[in-house]
Amino acid sequence: MEQVSHKRTAVVAGGGIGGLAAAAALAGAGLEVTVVERAPSILDVGSGLMLYANGVRAADAISARLGARVRADGHVTGPDDVRLLLDSTGNVLSKEPIGQVGERLGAPQIPILRTALQTALLDEAVAMGASVRLALAVEGYAGAPDGRVTVRLSDGSAVTADLLVAADGIKSAIRRHMLDDGLPHYRGYTSVRGRTSGSPLYPQPFVANGRGVQLFVAPVGGGAMYWAAKITAEAGVWPAMGRTAALAALLETLDGWHEPIVDLIRDADPDVAVTDIHDRDPAPTWLDGRVALLGDAAHPMVPAMGQGANMALEDAVVLAAALRDHDDVDIALKEYERQRIERTSAVVLHSRRQGALDQGASQAEETARNDFMKAHGRKDESIFDVVAWTPTSHLSRKAAEA
Ligand SMILES: Cc1cc2nc3c(=O)[nH]c(=O)nc-3n(C[C@H](O)[C@H](O)[C@H](O)COP(=O)(O)OP(=O)(O)OC[C@H]3O[C@@H](n4cnc5c(N)ncnc54)[C@H](O)[C@@H]3O)c2cc1C
């Protein structure tokens, strides 16, 4: 390992899951980190997401404290837990042994509210020494004469740092400046997601499958469940409806489905999020001098395998480990790109295929999807290789002790 001779500085654009994870990991690895977030507050609305073994291991690698926090704030899947795979009338197609998978991989699946994960990451970043500036956007960057990067901010100021981490999401302005590779691609379905409580189905996780609709439901602890419906639709139609109308339209779409499932949506918190689902083709590079893409800015993927945030957590760990191991920032960034680009590109393409299969948009496709679940006892064609990822080591003594 080379000797680090001065405290290197990083600006992280974006305080989402990727940006906050990067901030915590980089600060834990000894960098002086400033997160710049455009929104006036960090917290996200409503729904939840699934941390798989790879994301849980990444959280553990950032710090033992963060790993303990996600276990405490989410719902830890037990060794005997199964996920029901249902058709729209409530028939059980299969019981997926999600607890056993966690046992085999040595880390559990943890469904968790987004707000809880964001708060845990924010607290961790701050505890590691990162500072967070809200209501401030990164507007551009340029190479500095000394080889570093100068970041232009929306308040008219500029800051020069050893690196800029672009964690500014699927619509990343920094990526546009770097790659100019057009808009993300709509993949033929939208999503409505939120949370519900008091369902008699709690805490049973399940995936219910209709024609052109898939409903994913998981417990997040405290009697609450998060849910995400993916609906085959024309681009733009559902987001334009607004929350209340989208929830009503979803209930109409579920007409005739198994009644307890419909009730779960009927009783949902009205604060739903409606998002059309996009991804991008894998990028040939994530680097421009001292600027590195991370999370959805680097590899936006459809949520079929629930891997977007998990990959962002992995990115954060690998980037921090590369900077820990190499004093030379340019070498560290190349190492980060080398370790991440091939893996995430494969997951982007795999998620795209899985997403098309999940939708079951025609009668034949619906039958093929349901038959797959019956025959294989799981939702996804292949997820084990993806979630089996492990980090090489804890990031630093500071991170291991935290
Ligand atoms: C329906 C659905 C279900 C999903 N389920 C899962 C799941 O179960 N598991 C999973 O792992 N993933 C899931 N995902 C994917 C996951 O939500 C994303 O991959 C993840 O949130 C990406 O995090 P990010 O930090 O890269 O981007 P974002 O969360 O988009 O954060 C980007 C941040 O950057 C800020 N920003 C933007 N521009 C600027 C700027 N110029 N300057 C400063 N700040 C800026 C934004 O305000 C935002 O806070 C799901 C996604 C969807 C749509």
The ligand as an SDF file (V2000), in Angstrom:
LIG
                    3D

 53 58  0  0  0  0  0  0  0  0999 V2000
  -39.9030    1.4070   -8.4050 C   0  0  0  0  0  0  0  0  0  0  0  0
  -38.4690    1.3280   -7.9820 C   0  0  0  0  0  0  0  0  0  0  0  0
  -38.0900    0.3470   -7.0760 C   0  0  0  0  0  0  0  0  0  0  0  0
  -36.7560    0.2110   -6.6970 C   0  0  0  0  0  0  0  0  0  0  0  0
  -36.4230   -0.7830   -5.8350 N   0  0  0  0  0  0  0  0  0  0  0  0
  -35.1230   -0.9580   -5.5050 C   0  0  0  0  0  0  0  0  0  0  0  0
  -34.7480   -2.0190   -4.6120 C   0  0  0  0  0  0  0  0  0  0  0  0
  -35.5800   -2.7720   -4.0900 O   0  0  0  0  0  0  0  0  0  0  0  0
  -33.4120   -2.1770   -4.3370 N   0  0  0  0  0  0  0  0  0  0  0  0
  -32.4720   -1.3660   -4.8930 C   0  0  0  0  0  0  0  0  0  0  0  0
  -31.2860   -1.5790   -4.6340 O   0  0  0  0  0  0  0  0  0  0  0  0
  -32.8020   -0.3590   -5.7180 N   0  0  0  0  0  0  0  0  0  0  0  0
  -34.0940   -0.1270   -6.0380 C   0  0  0  0  0  0  0  0  0  0  0  0
  -34.4320    0.8960   -6.8690 N   0  0  0  0  0  0  0  0  0  0  0  0
  -33.3610    1.7360   -7.4460 C   0  0  0  0  0  0  0  0  0  0  0  0
  -32.8500    2.7960   -6.4650 C   0  0  0  0  0  0  0  0  0  0  0  0
  -33.9280    3.5620   -5.9950 O   0  0  0  0  0  0  0  0  0  0  0  0
  -31.8380    3.6930   -7.1410 C   0  0  0  0  0  0  0  0  0  0  0  0
  -30.8990    2.9380   -7.8540 O   0  0  0  0  0  0  0  0  0  0  0  0
  -31.0940    4.5490   -6.1110 C   0  0  0  0  0  0  0  0  0  0  0  0
  -31.9850    5.3130   -5.3600 O   0  0  0  0  0  0  0  0  0  0  0  0
  -30.0950    5.4510   -6.8180 C   0  0  0  0  0  0  0  0  0  0  0  0
  -29.4740    6.2720   -5.8860 O   0  0  0  0  0  0  0  0  0  0  0  0
  -28.5640    7.4700   -6.3840 P   0  0  0  0  0  0  0  0  0  0  0  0
  -28.0520    8.1140   -5.1360 O   0  0  0  0  0  0  0  0  0  0  0  0
  -27.5950    7.0220   -7.4030 O   0  0  0  0  0  0  0  0  0  0  0  0
  -29.5520    8.4650   -7.1360 O   0  0  0  0  0  0  0  0  0  0  0  0
  -30.7590    9.3150   -6.5670 P   0  0  0  0  0  0  0  0  0  0  0  0
  -31.4490    8.6180   -5.4750 O   0  0  0  0  0  0  0  0  0  0  0  0
  -31.5610    9.7470   -7.7350 O   0  0  0  0  0  0  0  0  0  0  0  0
  -30.0690   10.5860   -5.9010 O   0  0  0  0  0  0  0  0  0  0  0  0
  -29.5390   11.6330   -6.6760 C   0  0  0  0  0  0  0  0  0  0  0  0
  -29.4820   12.8780   -5.7890 C   0  0  0  0  0  0  0  0  0  0  0  0
  -28.7720   13.8910   -6.4630 O   0  0  0  0  0  0  0  0  0  0  0  0
  -29.4280   15.1370   -6.3010 C   0  0  0  0  0  0  0  0  0  0  0  0
  -29.0270   15.9610   -7.4300 N   0  0  0  0  0  0  0  0  0  0  0  0
  -29.3950   15.8430   -8.7290 C   0  0  0  0  0  0  0  0  0  0  0  0
  -28.7520   16.7440   -9.4750 N   0  0  0  0  0  0  0  0  0  0  0  0
  -27.9240   17.4420   -8.6380 C   0  0  0  0  0  0  0  0  0  0  0  0
  -26.9820   18.4800   -8.8290 C   0  0  0  0  0  0  0  0  0  0  0  0
  -26.7410   18.9920  -10.0430 N   0  0  0  0  0  0  0  0  0  0  0  0
  -26.3200   18.9440   -7.7560 N   0  0  0  0  0  0  0  0  0  0  0  0
  -26.5490   18.4320   -6.5140 C   0  0  0  0  0  0  0  0  0  0  0  0
  -27.4430   17.4470   -6.2720 N   0  0  0  0  0  0  0  0  0  0  0  0
  -28.1010   16.9390   -7.3290 C   0  0  0  0  0  0  0  0  0  0  0  0
  -30.9050   14.7580   -6.2690 C   0  0  0  0  0  0  0  0  0  0  0  0
  -31.6870   15.7550   -5.6350 O   0  0  0  0  0  0  0  0  0  0  0  0
  -30.8630   13.4530   -5.4720 C   0  0  0  0  0  0  0  0  0  0  0  0
  -30.9690   13.6650   -4.0960 O   0  0  0  0  0  0  0  0  0  0  0  0
  -35.7670    1.0920   -7.2340 C   0  0  0  0  0  0  0  0  0  0  0  0
  -36.1470    2.1060   -8.1180 C   0  0  0  0  0  0  0  0  0  0  0  0
  -37.4780    2.2410   -8.4830 C   0  0  0  0  0  0  0  0  0  0  0  0
  -37.8640    3.3270   -9.4500 C   0  0  0  0  0  0  0  0  0  0  0  0
  1  2  1  0
  2  3  1  0
  2 52  2  0
  3  4  2  0
  4  5  1  0
  4 50  1  0
  5  6  2  0
  6  7  1  0
  6 13  1  0
  7  8  2  0
  7  9  1  0
  9 10  1  0
 10 11  2  0
 10 12  1  0
 12 13  2  0
 13 14  1  0
 14 15  1  0
 14 50  1  0
 15 16  1  0
 16 17  1  0
 16 18  1  0
 18 19  1  0
 18 20  1  0
 20 21  1  0
 20 22  1  0
 22 23  1  0
 23 24  1  0
 24 25  2  0
 24 26  1  0
 24 27  1  0
 27 28  1  0
 28 29  2  0
 28 30  1  0
 28 31  1  0
 31 32  1  0
 32 33  1  0
 33 34  1  0
 33 48  1  0
 34 35  1  0
 35 36  1  0
 35 46  1  0
 36 37  1  0
 36 45  1  0
 37 38  2  0
 38 39  1  0
 39 40  1  0
 39 45  2  0
 40 41  1  0
 40 42  2  0
 42 43  1  0
 43 44  2  0
 44 45  1  0
 46 47  1  0
 46 48  1  0
 48 49  1  0
 50 51  2  0
 51 52  1  0
 52 53  1  0
M  END
$$$$
